[in-house]
C-alpha cells in the first residue's frame, strides 16, 4: 500500500510541477524503450525481484497513455495485489528461516 501511495504522490508531483509544453516535448518517464538508463534503476531492480515487473510496467504504460492515475485503477490494483502477495510470501519465508535458525542454535 505504501509503495502504491508513494507512486501516486511522486507522479502527481511530477505532473503538477511540469509545465504542459515541457511535458509535451520531454521524453516520457514512462517510456520503457530507454533500457540503458533503466538497468541501473534500483526501484526497477527491486520490483523485478518480486515477479511483479510486468504489472508495474502496465501501470506505467497506462499512466503514459491517460496522464491520470484514476484511469489506471485496474492496473494499480493488480500491481498492488502482486506486491502484497510477494510481501506475504517473503515474510513467511523469513519466519521459517528464523525458526530454523533458532532450532539449530538451541541447546539440546
N, C-alpha and C positions, 0 to 999 in steps of 0.2 A: 504494500500500500504506500509506504514512504517513497519507494522508487518511482511509482506512477505519479504521485503528487509532485515530487521533485521534477520529473519530466514535464509535467503540465506547467509548473511555475517557470521553469527555465525557458520553455518555448513561448509562454505568454510574454515573459520579459523580452525575449528576442523579437517577437512580433511587434510589441508595443514600442520598443526602443529603436527599431529600424525604420527609417523613412521609406515611404512607398516606392520612390524612384530607386533608391539604393537596393531595396529588396528585389525589385524587378531586374536590375542589371547585375546583381551579385549572384554567384553560384549558390544554389540551394544547399543548406546544411543537411538536407535530407537526400542529397544526390549520392547514391551508392556506387557510382562509377569512379569515385576518387579513391581507388584501392590503396595506393601507396600511403596516403595520409591516414587512412582508417586502420591500417595494420598496426600502427603504433598506439592507437587509442585504447587506454586501459579499460574504459567502460565497455567498448566492443569486445575486448578480450574476456572480461568478466561475464558478459551476457552470453558469449559463445560457449563458455564452460557450463552454463546452465541448461543448454539444449533449447533455449527459447529465442535464439538469434533470428530465425526466420519470422517469428511473430513480432519481434522488435522492429525488424525492417518493414513489416507490413504496416505497423503504426507509423513509422517514418514516411513511408510512401503515401499513406492516406493523408497525413499532415501536409505533405508537399502538394498533394492534389487539391485538398479542400481548404488549406490555410485556416482551419478551425478545428480544434481538438474535439469539439462537441459532435462533429460529423463522424468522428472515428471511434465512437464509444464501443462498438462491437470489437474492433481490433484491440483497443486498450484493455477491455475486459478479458479477452482471450490471452493476451500477453500477461496480464496480472495473474490470471489463474495458473498459467505455466510457471511463473516465478514463485507463486505461493506453493505449488506442488514441489518445486525444486527445494525451496527452503524447508518444507516439512520433511522431505526425504533426507536432506543434509543434516537437519537436527537429529533425526533418528539414527543416522549413520554415526554422528559424533557421540550420541548417547551410548550406542553399542560399543564404540571404541573405548569410552571411559569405563564402561562396565568390565570389558575385557582387561583393561589396564589395571583396574582395582582388584580384579580376581587374581591376576598374575602376581601382583606385588603383596597380596595379603598373606600373612604368615599362616602356615598350616599346622 
